[in-house]
Amino acid sequence: KDQCDDIPSCNWQDFVPPNMCSSNSYLVESVNLTAYFPCDDLTQLPQSQIDQLINNFKTKVLALIPGISDKAIHSVQIKKDANLIGSQISFVLQGTMLDPYITDTY
């Protein structure tokens, strides 16, 4: 651990185990976001389609927010919406050392 601390601009990335020395660690700033799909129950899809849907969703979010990396979008979940017929995709948009300040990007 001491070696990482001795390298300028590097620190321990401990948001997702295992701990790694990185120059692109997560920052504290994060925003929980949700996209609603009121007419589609996405939870009923086969797992392979859910995985593809999540990948496509992340790609679309990245296209909407210029300059952020794939790392900034995590904890993507598809859930049944208790108040609607459909479902929702929730995710965390979290700042990293190399991404623009997230609250300025959405």
C-alpha positions in Angstrom: 0.0 0.0 0.0 2.8 2.4 0.8 4.1 2.2 -2.8 0.7 3.5 -4.2 0.7 6.3 -1.6 4.2 7.4 -2.8 3.1 7.8 -6.5 1.8 11.3 -7.3 -1.9 11.3 -8.4 -2.4 7.6 -7.4 -4.5 6.4 -4.6 -6.3 3.3 -3.4 -9.5 2.5 -5.3 -11.7 0.9 -2.8 -15.2 1.3 -4.2 -15.2 -2.1 -5.9 -13.0 -4.8 -4.4 -10.3 -5.8 -4.7 -8.4 -2.7 -3.7 -6.3 -1.5 -6.5 -3.8 1.3 -6.9 -5.2 3.6 -9.6 -5.0 7.1 -11.0 -8.7 6.9 -11.8 -10.3 6.2 -8.4 -14.0 7.0 -7.6 -14.8 10.3 -6.0 -17.3 10.7 -3.2 -19.7 12.6 -5.5 -22.5 10.4 -6.9 -26.0 10.7 -8.1 -28.6 7.9 -8.0 -30.7 8.0 -11.2 -33.7 6.1 -12.5 -35.2 5.7 -15.9 -38.8 4.6 -16.0 -40.4 2.2 -18.5 -44.1 2.4 -17.6 -45.4 -0.1 -20.2 -42.7 -2.8 -20.2 -41.8 -5.3 -17.6 -38.2 -5.7 -18.4 -37.7 -8.1 -15.4 -39.4 -10.8 -17.5 -36.7 -10.9 -20.1 -34.3 -13.8 -20.2 -30.9 -13.1 -18.5 -29.0 -12.8 -21.8 -31.4 -10.1 -23.0 -31.2 -8.3 -19.6 -27.4 -8.3 -19.9 -27.7 -6.9 -23.5 -30.3 -4.3 -22.4 -28.0 -3.1 -19.6 -25.0 -2.8 -22.0 -27.1 -0.9 -24.5 -28.5 1.4 -21.7 -25.1 2.2 -20.5 -24.0 3.0 -24.1 -26.9 5.4 -24.5 -26.2 7.2 -21.2 -22.6 7.6 -22.2 -23.7 9.1 -25.5 -25.9 11.6 -23.6 -23.2 12.8 -21.2 -20.1 13.9 -23.1 -16.8 13.1 -21.6 -17.7 10.5 -19.0 -16.2 7.1 -19.0 -17.9 3.7 -18.7 -16.5 3.5 -15.1 -18.7 6.4 -14.0 -21.9 4.4 -14.5 -22.3 1.5 -12.2 -24.8 -0.5 -10.0 -27.2 -0.8 -12.9 -30.3 -2.7 -11.9 -33.6 -3.5 -13.6 -36.5 -3.6 -11.1 -40.2 -4.0 -11.2 -41.9 -0.7 -10.5 -44.4 -1.2 -7.6 -46.5 1.8 -8.7 -46.6 1.2 -12.4 -47.3 -1.7 -14.8 -43.8 -1.4 -16.1 -40.3 -1.4 -14.7 -37.3 0.9 -14.0 -33.6 0.9 -14.6 -31.7 2.5 -11.7 -28.0 3.2 -11.7 -25.4 5.3 -10.0 -23.5 8.1 -11.8 -20.3 8.5 -9.8 -17.4 10.9 -10.4 -13.9 9.6 -11.0 -10.6 11.3 -10.9 -10.5 11.4 -14.8 -14.1 12.3 -15.6 -15.7 15.7 -15.6 -17.5 16.9 -12.5 -20.7 14.8 -12.7 -23.2 17.4 -11.5 -22.2 19.6 -14.4 -22.7 16.9 -17.0 -26.4 15.9 -16.6 
